[in-house]
Amino acid sequence: MKQPFFNFSDRILALSYEAGGICRGPFSEIEETAAFNACKVLSAFQKHRVGESHFTGTTGYGYGDRGRDTLDAVFASVFGAEDALVRHQFVSGTNAITTALFGVLRPGDRMVSVSGTPYDTLHAVLGLRGKNYGSLKDFGIQYEELPLRKDGKVDLEKIPEAVKGAKIAYLQRSRGYSLRPSITVGEIERISKIIRTADKNVIFMVDNCYGEFVEKREPTGAGADLIIGSLIKNPGGGIARTGGYIAGRADLIELCAHRMTSPGAGRDVGCSLDETKNMYMGLFLAPEVTAAALKTAVYAAAVFSKMGYRVLPAAHEYRTDVIQAVVLKSEERLLAFCRGIQRGAPVDSFVTPQAWDMPGYEDRVVMAAGAFHMGASIELSADGPVREPYAAWMQGGLTAATGRLGVLLAAQELDSCTD
């Protein structure tokens, strides 16, 4: 990758060349999946007769917002769901998940996480830590979790006993701040069947963040009743400026809609302002942008494994999300990695990431995120809590070419690290 713009060392250029050879097979598979998903998205746009008039925003209450309502239908078709809620009012994936949980659960209900402890930002929602601002626990909702097996996999044998009588069986598809393997759609289908056999009334809810368009199917096509995600991750395609979605069973979506706004108003209110076109365009681009992020992740796995670091997943392994974990084993190396990723950003490349007490997290977190949209992890970013094993979780890359540059800049920073 010799070029006149970045002064890479001969060692880094050699690593880049070796990584390129490793990536050819995985890249071909990524491109085939992206083409399939692009066809699926285009078909949904045409099925629901998306026109220029759907891009016109509304204000105030947003009554009769055709663009908003049609976007819901397009998302539902793409995800193979009965219905969907797609709103810029969802401020994060955590907010969308919280809306779904409070929409479905009632005092006295029990929910069980079958994939171990959820991502850090949900802990306060569940009532596991922090000040009580109206958590599920505060509303008398019981939370339990099924620990993962020693190999990091879901304990399939213990699911029936764990979920029996529960209102919700909850699953987090991606690894979060852990080194466990992410959960494939095929595995989700198997888990769904086990849950249904144990108790047909249990609602199966999946946190789908980072997983959209990585495979040809979504969890709603594999037995999930609800899936939830963020539009500044995969399905926003780097265009959506904010927002999230909930998709799945129509009766459950209706409950979520009345929690999202207010009982009685539901989905009929909520203006789209000028966000609708961005969300449509982001969804249309999402399969290709997700493919670029996947190529960046595979390339990173190849480069950093060649440098002697533990990477999860490996470059050749099957993927179900865009996250690449790199185990760095020291705070200094974690900071160096994030400095390199930041240097590869189009925005704020001159900034030096520092660890800080980020809202919603238990430990200090360092985050490299030079993004057009603040916190958009479909854009090249890397972050991690400052704690053992000092791993960085990298994700995103709007283009594969610039994503590779960010990876090489991180590798060069690590090479110069004295720790």
C-alpha positions in Angstrom: 0.0 0.0 0.0 2.8 2.4 -0.9 1.4 5.9 -1.4 2.7 9.5 -0.8 0.2 10.4 1.9 1.2 8.3 5.0 4.7 7.4 6.0 4.4 3.7 6.9 7.5 1.8 7.8 8.7 -1.1 5.7 7.5 -3.6 8.4 4.0 -2.2 8.3 3.9 -2.3 4.5 5.0 -5.9 4.6 2.3 -6.7 7.1 -0.2 -5.0 4.9 0.8 -7.2 1.9 0.6 -10.4 3.9 -2.8 -9.5 5.3 -4.1 -8.7 1.9 -3.4 -12.3 0.8 -5.2 -13.7 3.9 -8.3 -11.6 3.2 -9.1 -12.6 -0.4 -11.4 -15.5 0.5 -13.3 -13.7 3.3 -13.7 -10.6 1.2 -15.3 -12.6 -1.6 -17.9 -14.0 0.9 -18.6 -10.6 2.3 -19.3 -9.2 -1.2 -21.7 -12.0 -2.0 -23.7 -11.4 1.2 -23.7 -7.7 0.5 -25.1 -8.2 -3.0 -27.9 -10.4 -1.6 -28.8 -7.9 1.1 -28.7 -5.0 -1.4 -31.3 -6.8 -3.5 -33.4 -7.4 -0.4 -33.4 -3.7 0.5 -34.1 -2.5 -3.1 -37.0 -5.0 -3.3 -38.5 -3.5 -0.1 -38.2 0.0 -1.4 -40.1 -0.9 -4.5 -42.7 -3.0 -2.7 -43.7 -0.1 -0.6 -43.6 2.4 -3.5 -41.1 4.8 -1.9 -41.3 8.1 -3.7 -39.7 11.6 -3.3 -42.8 12.8 -1.4 -41.8 10.4 1.4 -38.7 12.5 2.2 -40.7 15.5 3.2 -40.5 16.1 7.0 -43.2 17.0 9.4 -43.3 19.1 12.5 -45.3 19.4 15.7 -47.3 16.3 16.4 -46.5 14.6 13.1 -50.0 13.4 12.3 -50.3 11.6 9.0 -46.5 11.5 8.4 -46.4 9.2 5.2 -42.6 9.1 5.1 -42.3 7.9 8.7 -45.0 5.3 8.4 -43.7 3.9 5.1 -40.2 3.7 6.5 -41.6 1.5 9.2 -43.0 -0.8 6.6 -39.8 -0.9 4.6 -37.8 -1.8 7.6 -40.3 -4.5 8.5 -40.0 -6.0 5.0 -36.2 -5.9 5.0 -36.1 -7.7 8.4 -38.8 -10.2 7.6 -40.9 -8.8 10.5 -44.6 -8.1 10.8 -44.1 -4.5 11.8 -41.4 -2.0 12.9 -40.8 1.3 14.6 -38.0 3.4 13.1 -37.6 6.8 14.8 -35.0 9.5 15.1 -36.4 10.0 18.7 -34.5 6.9 19.8 -31.3 8.5 21.0 -29.3 5.2 21.1 -29.6 1.5 20.8 -29.8 1.3 24.6 -32.8 3.7 24.5 -34.6 1.6 21.9 -33.9 -1.6 23.9 -35.2 0.2 27.1 -38.4 1.3 25.3 -39.0 -2.3 24.2 -38.4 -3.7 27.6 -40.7 -1.2 29.4 -43.2 -1.6 26.6 -43.6 -5.3 27.0 -42.8 -6.0 30.7 -45.2 -5.3 33.6 -44.7 -5.3 37.4 -44.2 -8.9 38.6 -42.9 -10.1 35.3 -39.5 -11.9 35.0 -36.9 -11.5 32.2 -34.0 -13.8 31.7 -30.8 -13.0 29.7 -29.8 -16.2 28.1 -26.5 -14.8 26.8 -24.9 -13.9 30.2 -24.6 -10.3 31.4 -25.7 -7.7 28.9 -23.7 -4.7 27.7 -22.6 -2.2 30.3 -25.1 0.5 29.4 -28.1 -1.7 30.2 -26.9 -2.4 33.8 -28.6 0.7 35.2 -31.8 0.0 33.1 -32.0 -3.5 34.7 -31.2 -2.2 38.2 -27.9 -3.9 38.5 -25.9 -0.8 39.5 -26.0 2.9 39.8 -28.5 5.3 41.2 -32.2 4.4 40.9 -33.7 6.5 38.2 -36.6 4.2 37.6 -35.0 0.9 36.6 -36.9 -2.3 35.8 -36.1 -3.4 39.3 -37.8 -0.3 40.7 -40.9 -1.3 38.8 -41.0 -4.8 40.4 -39.6 -6.6 37.4 -37.3 -9.5 38.2 -34.1 -9.9 36.2 -32.1 -13.1 36.0 -29.3 -14.3 33.7 -28.1 -17.6 32.5 -24.3 -17.7 32.7 -22.4 -18.6 29.6 -20.4 -21.8 29.4 -16.6 -21.8 30.0 -16.1 -21.5 26.2 -18.2 -18.4 26.1 -21.1 -20.1 24.3 -24.8 -20.0 25.4 -25.6 -22.9 27.7 -28.3 -24.6 25.6 -29.0 -27.4 28.0 -29.9 -25.0 30.8 -32.2 -22.7 28.7 -35.4 -24.7 29.3 -35.3 -24.5 33.0 -34.1 -20.8 33.0 -36.8 -19.4 30.7 -39.8 -21.4 31.9 -42.4 -19.0 33.2 -40.5 -15.9 32.1 -42.1 -13.1 30.2 -38.9 -12.3 28.1 -35.9 -14.3 27.1 -33.3 -11.8 26.1 -30.2 -12.3 24.0 -27.4 -10.0 23.0 -26.1 -11.0 19.6 -22.7 -9.2 19.7 -19.9 -9.8 22.1 -20.1 -6.4 23.8 -17.1 -5.7 26.1 -16.3 -9.4 26.4 -14.2 -11.9 24.5 -17.0 -14.4 24.1 -18.0 -15.3 20.5 -20.9 -13.3 19.0 -24.0 -15.4 18.3 -24.8 -16.3 14.7 -28.3 -16.3 13.2 -28.2 -20.0 12.9 -27.4 -20.3 16.7 -30.2 -17.8 17.4 -32.6 -20.1 15.5 -31.6 -23.1 17.6 -32.0 -21.1 20.8 -35.4 -19.9 19.7 -36.6 -23.5 19.1 -35.4 -24.5 22.6 -37.2 -21.6 24.2 -40.4 -22.4 22.3 -40.3 -26.0 23.4 -39.7 -25.0 27.0 -42.5 -22.4 27.1 -44.3 -21.2 24.0 -45.5 -18.0 25.7 -42.0 -16.6 26.3 -41.2 -13.5 24.2 -37.8 -13.9 22.6 -36.1 -10.5 22.3 -32.7 -9.9 20.5 -30.3 -7.0 20.8 -29.3 -6.9 17.1 -26.8 -4.1 17.4 -23.8 -4.5 15.1 -25.3 -7.5 13.4 -27.6 -6.1 10.7 -26.7 -7.1 7.1 -23.7 -9.2 8.2 -25.6 -12.4 7.3 -28.3 -13.0 4.8 -31.0 -13.5 7.5 -31.9 -11.4 10.5 -33.0 -12.9 13.9 -36.6 -12.1 13.1 -36.2 -14.7 10.3 -34.9 -17.2 12.9 -37.6 -17.1 15.5 -37.0 -13.8 17.4 -40.2 -11.9 18.4 -38.4 -8.6 18.6 -35.1 -7.2 17.4 -33.7 -3.8 18.3 -30.8 -1.7 17.0 -29.3 1.7 16.4 -29.3 3.7 13.2 -25.8 5.1 13.9 -24.6 1.5 13.5 -25.1 -0.8 10.5 -28.7 0.0 9.3 -28.1 3.8 9.2 -25.4 3.3 6.5 -23.4 6.2 7.8 -26.1 8.6 6.6 -28.7 8.5 9.4 -27.7 11.2 11.9 -29.4 9.5 14.9 -32.2 7.1 15.7 -33.0 3.4 16.3 -35.5 0.7 15.4 -37.6 -2.0 16.9 -38.9 -4.7 14.6 -40.9 -7.9 15.1 -44.4 -9.1 16.0 -47.1 -6.5 15.4 -48.8 -6.8 18.8 -45.5 -6.2 20.6 -44.6 -3.3 18.3 -47.9 -1.7 19.3 -47.0 -2.0 23.0 -43.6 -0.5 22.3 -45.2 2.4 20.4 -47.3 3.4 23.3 -44.3 3.3 25.6 -42.2 5.3 23.1 -44.7 8.3 23.1 -47.6 7.9 25.6 -50.4 5.5 26.2 -53.2 6.3 23.8 -51.1 8.2 21.3 -48.6 5.5 20.3 -47.1 5.6 16.8 -49.5 8.2 15.4 -47.5 11.1 16.9 -43.9 12.0 16.5 -42.8 14.3 13.7 -39.9 13.4 11.4 -38.5 16.9 11.0 -35.8 16.6 8.3 -34.5 13.2 9.2 -36.6 10.9 7.0 -34.5 11.1 3.8 -31.3 10.4 5.8 -32.8 7.3 7.2 -34.1 6.0 3.9 -30.8 6.7 2.2 -28.8 5.2 5.0 -30.9 2.0 4.9 -30.4 1.8 1.1 -26.6 2.1 1.5 -26.4 -0.1 4.6 -25.5 -3.5 3.0 -22.5 -2.0 1.2 -21.4 0.1 4.1 -21.7 -3.0 6.4 -19.5 -4.9 3.9 -16.9 -2.2 4.1 -16.9 -2.4 7.9 -16.6 -6.2 7.7 -13.6 -6.0 5.3 -12.0 -3.5 7.7 -12.5 -6.0 10.6 -11.2 -9.0 8.7 -8.1 -7.0 7.6 -7.5 -5.9 11.1 -7.6 -9.5 12.3 -5.1 -10.5 9.7 -2.7 -7.6 10.5 -2.8 -7.8 14.3 -2.6 -11.6 14.4 0.6 -11.3 12.3 1.9 -8.8 14.9 1.4 -11.5 17.6 -1.8 -10.2 19.2 -4.8 -12.3 20.1 -7.7 -11.4 17.8 -11.4 -12.4 18.0 -12.6 -13.5 15.6 -9.7 -14.6 13.5 -9.6 -13.3 9.9 -10.9 -16.6 8.4 -13.7 -17.2 10.9 -17.4 -16.8 10.2 -18.8 -13.4 11.3 -22.2 -12.3 12.6 -21.3 -8.7 13.5 -18.8 -6.0 12.6 -16.9 -6.0 15.8 -13.2 -7.0 15.9 -11.6 -7.5 19.3 -7.8 -7.2 19.8 -6.3 -8.2 23.1 -3.5 -5.7 24.0 -2.7 -6.7 27.6 -1.7 -3.2 28.8 -3.2 0.2 29.2 -0.5 1.9 27.2 -1.0 -0.4 24.2 -4.8 0.1 24.4 -4.2 3.9 24.3 -1.7 3.5 21.5 -4.2 1.4 19.5 -6.9 4.1 19.9 -4.5 6.8 19.0 -3.7 5.1 15.7 -7.4 4.5 14.9 -8.1 8.2 15.6 -5.3 9.2 13.3 -7.1 7.3 10.5 -10.3 9.3 10.9 -11.5 11.9 8.5 -12.8 14.1 11.4 -10.7 15.1 14.5 -7.7 13.0 13.3 -5.5 15.4 15.3 -7.2 14.6 18.6 -5.5 12.3 21.2 -8.1 9.9 22.8 -8.0 9.8 26.6 -9.7 7.4 29.0 -12.6 9.1 30.9 -15.6 8.3 33.1 -18.1 7.9 30.2 -21.8 8.0 31.2 -23.4 4.6 31.4 -20.1 2.7 32.0 -18.6 1.2 35.2 -14.9 1.7 34.3 -13.0 4.5 32.5 -13.4 4.1 28.8 -11.1 5.2 26.0 -12.7 5.8 22.6 -11.3 6.6 19.2 -14.1 8.0 17.1 -13.4 10.6 14.5 -16.8 10.5 13.0 -19.2 12.6 10.9 -21.9 11.7 13.4 -20.9 11.7 17.1 -20.5 8.1 18.4 -21.4 6.5 15.1 -19.8 3.1 15.3 -20.5 2.2 11.7 -17.8 4.8 11.1 -14.3 3.6 12.0 -13.9 3.6 15.7 -12.3 1.6 18.6 -13.0 1.7 22.3 -12.5 -0.3 25.4 -12.7 -0.1 29.2 -9.5 0.4 31.0 -9.4 -2.9 32.7 -8.1 -6.4 32.2 -7.4 -7.8 29.5 -7.0 -4.3 28.1 -8.7 -5.2 24.8 -9.8 -2.9 22.1 -13.1 -3.5 20.3 -12.9 -2.0 16.8 -15.8 -1.6 14.5 -16.9 0.3 11.4 -15.3 1.8 8.3 -17.4 3.7 5.8 -15.0 2.6 3.0 -12.8 -0.4 3.0 -9.8 1.6 1.7 -9.8 4.2 4.5 -10.6 1.5 7.0 -7.4 -0.3 6.1 -5.4 2.9 6.5 -6.8 3.3 10.0 -5.8 -0.3 10.9 -2.2 0.3 9.6 -1.9 3.6 11.5 -3.0 1.7 14.7 -0.4 -1.0 13.9 2.3 1.6 13.5 1.4 3.2 16.8 1.7 -0.2 18.5 5.0 -0.8 16.9 6.3 2.4 18.4 4.8 1.7 21.9 7.6 1.2 24.5 5.5 -0.9 26.9 
